[in-house]
Amino acid sequence: MPPPRGTQNILEGPGDYDVTSIVHSDSYAAIDPRQFDFSGKAVFVTGASRGLGREMVLAYARAGASFIAAGARSDMSQLAKDVSAVAASAKRNAPKFLQIDLDVADPNSVQEAAVTVEREFGRCDIVINNAGLLGTHGGIAATDPEEWWNIMTVNLRGPYLVARSFLPLLVKSPNPYIIQVTSVAAHLLNPTLTAYQTSKASLLRFTQLIHAEYGKQGVTAFAIHPGNCPTDMMGGPEGLHDFEKHIFVDSLDLGANTLVYITSEKREWLGGRYINATWDMPELEAKKDEIVQGDKLVNKFVF
């Protein structure tokens, strides 16, 4: 949740305080994965070996997903054990779990992942584009062109390649979702992270375009800001500056469990939209008709 209105907050974004009257920093009862039934469903998560991606994999295991594929370049043998453990603790059957060695910047690697998921699962219902890079801080003239472009490659080309390879499989699902993990930074103009902010803003537009092309085929595409989490990408809690510590207070499971809640049923009205995981989901749901009819706040990315 954002700091109290009026306090110093370099990550204040549009709608932070106004979309729902309740905002959250931690998971809450309404989005607890253990109350949902994802049996028979297949989920694919990129950047799944640690941080947010790992938590998303575990959230769907708690929700009873029958098939979970985790894509990353790191070892995921411990994650496989954790998936079985959390499924058991939630009194669910352990899912069929695939560890996929994935480079989201490589078209062949991504296409091979899609082929593997279809061969092993026979379906894919939910794809979460979570893999991303932050990069180092620095003014434009001082940036390394190779690093700058690599951030764009992972954060934007990666989701494009995943969408390109998985959409033909997703359209076969009765309730398919493709989700882009973006950031409030997409809406900000904070200096020294130009590649990251540009890539995340572009990802919002790409989400809209997926909706424009595939929404009528039943695919719900949306972008989510998972909250301000002190992930490894940020250097963890220890890597935060003093002026950031009161901002990066959101838990990893808040965003993960929010995704389980949203994808637990068909919510086509979310197609093409930006969602902040700190917003209260039942309250947001209650505003659905007002949101769809109006789209009055800022633009379609923000309610």
N, C-alpha and C positions, 0 to 999 in steps of 0.2 A: 504494500500500500504506500502511497506517496506520503511524505512528511506532512504535518499539518499545513493547510493552506497559508501562504504568506511566509513560510520559512524558506531558507536558501535551499534551492533544489535545481541543480544543473540538468536534471533529467525530467523536469516537469513537461508533460506532453498534453496535447489537446484531449479533453474529456476525462482526464485523470480524476477530477473531483466532481464531475457533473453528470456522468452517464448513469451511475447508480449511486444511491445515497449511502450504501454500505460498500466499503472496500476492504480487501483482505491482504494479509501478509503470509498467512499459513492456510493449509487446507482446512476445510470445514465439512460439516456433516452432509450437506446437500451434494457434494461432489466426491464423497468417499467411494472409491472404485468397487468396494465389496458389495454394494447394493445393486450393481448392474450385472447384466448377463450378456457376455460377449462370446458365449459358446458358439462354435462354428465359424467365428470371424478370424480373418487373417490380417495382421498388422505388420508394416515394414517401417523401420525407423533408421534414418541415417545419423551418423555421428553418435552412435549408440553406446560406445564403450565407457563413457564417463559422463559426469555432470547431468545436464538436463536430459540428454538422450537416454542415458542409463535409467534415470528415474521414470521416463515415459515407458520404457520397456517393462519395468517392474509394475507400473500402474496398470497396464493392460493385462499382465499376469494375474494381478489381484482381482481384476474384473472378469477373469475367466476366459480370456481369448484362447482359442484352440490352437492358433498358429501365430508365432511371432518370429520375425526375421530381423536381426540386428546387423546393420552395416557399419563398418569402421575399418580403419587400417591398423588398429591396436588389437592386442590379444583380448579375447572375451571369454576365456574359459571360466573365470570367476563369475562373470555375469550369468553364464549358463547355470551354474550352481545356485546363484541367488534367485534366478527366475523360478526354479523348482521349489526353493525354500519359501518364497513369498506366496506362491500359488498354494502350497500346502497349508501355510499359516492362515490363508483366506478360505480354506476348505474348498479349493478348486482343484480340478485335474491339472496336472502339469501340462503346459502347451507343448506342441512340437516346436522346438526352438532351433533356428538356423543361425549360425555365425557366418556372416558373409564378409569376406575380405573385399573392401570397397574403397575405391578412389572416386569421389563424386566428380572430379574434374576430368576423368577419363571416360569417353563415350563407350568404349568397349567394356570397361569394368561395370559401368552402370547397366548396360544392356545385358551383360551376363548375369547380373543380379536379378533383373526382371525375369529372365529365362529360368533361373534357378528357383525363384519364388513360385512361378507358375508350375514348374515341373514338380516341386516338392509339396506345394500346398493346393494346387489346382485353382487357386483364387487369390485375390487381394482386395480387401475392403477399405483399408486405411493406409495411406502413405504419409509419413511425417518427414518433411525436409528440415532436419535439425542441424546438420553439419554446418559449421561456420568458423570464420576467423575474425579476430578483432584487429590485429596489426599493432604497430607501435605508433605512439603519438609523435606528431611532427607537422610543421607547416608544409604546405604544398611544395614549395621550392626546395625543401630539405628532405623530401621523401625519396625512397628508393623506388624507381619505376617498376622494377621486377616484383618487389613486395606489394606495392600498390595494386598492380594488376592481378597478382595472385589472390589477393583478398576478393577482388571482383570475380575471379574465376571460381573460387570455392563458394562464395556467398550468392552468386547469381547464375553463373553458368551451371554450377552443380544442380540447383533446383530445376533449371531448364532441362538438363539431361535426364534427371530422374522423372520429371513429368513426361518428357518425350517417350521414355521407355516404358513407363508404368501405366499411362493413361489407356492404352489399348486393353490392358488387363482390368483396370478399374471400371471401365464402362460395362463390364460383364457382371459387376456386383449390383445387388438390388439397392444398396445404400452406400455408395462410395464417397470417400472423403480424400482430398489431397490438401495437406496443411503445410504452410510455410511458417517456420519459426523466425519471426522478424524481431524488431526491437522498437521501443519508443524512439530510439535514435533516428529512425526513418523520418520522423517529423521535426527533428531538431536541427539547429544550425550551430552546433558547438564546434569551434575550430580544432584542428589537429588530428581528426579522425575522418578525413574526407572519403577514403575508400570504403570504410565500414558504413558510414551514413549514406553514401551514394548507393552502395549495393543494397542496403535494406530498404531504401526508398524505391529503388527499381523493383525489388521483390514484391512490393505492394502492387505496383502496376501490373507486374506479371501475373499476380494472383487474380486481378480483375480480368485479365485477358484469358486465363484458363476458364474462368466462369463464363465469359462471353462465348467461348468456343465450345465448352463441354457442359455448361449448366443444363442445357436442354436435353442432354443425354444422361442426366441424373447425377453428375459429379458435382459435389459441393466443395468448392475451393475457398479457403479463407486463410488469413494471416493472423498469427497470434504473437503478442508480446507476452512472454512468460512471467513477467515481473522482473524487478531489479534484484537478481540473484548474484551473490558473490561466488561465481563459478571459478573453475580452474583457469578459464580464459581471462578472467579478471585478476588472476593471481591469488584467488581465494580471499577469505576475510583478511589475511595478513597482508595482502597486496594493496589494500585500499588506503587512500589518503584520508587524513582526518576529515576533510570536507565532504567525503563520500560515504563515510561509515553510517550516517543516519539515513542514507538513501538506499543502500544495498542491503535490505533487511528481509527480502522475500524468500520463502523457502522453495527448494527445488520441486517439492511435490505439489505445490500450488498450481503451477502451470501444467504439470503432468496430469493431475487429477481433473483439472478443468477440461483438458482434451477428452478424457474418458467421458465426462458428463456430456459434453457437446456431441460427441459421436455416438452416444448411446441410443440415439434415435435420429430419424430424418429431420434435419433442420435446414431445409433448402434456402430459407430466408437469410441465412448467414453467407450465402454465396457472394464472393468478391469483397468481403468485408474485413476490416481490421478489428481485432478483439484484444482487450487488455485483460489478462488473467486475474488481475486484482479486483476487477469488477465482480459484483455479486451475480452469479449466474441465474438463480431463480428470479431476481429482480429484473435482470436483463431480458429474460424470457417473457416476463409479464409485460414488457414494453414492446414486444414484437410488432404488433399491429401499428403502433405509433411510429416505430422505426421504419417499417416497410413503406408506409404511406407518406412519411415525411422526408426521410433522409435529409433532415434540416441542419444538423450540426456539422459544420466545417465541410465535410464531403462524405462520400460513401464509406471511406475507410474508418471514420469515427462516427459513432452514433449520436 
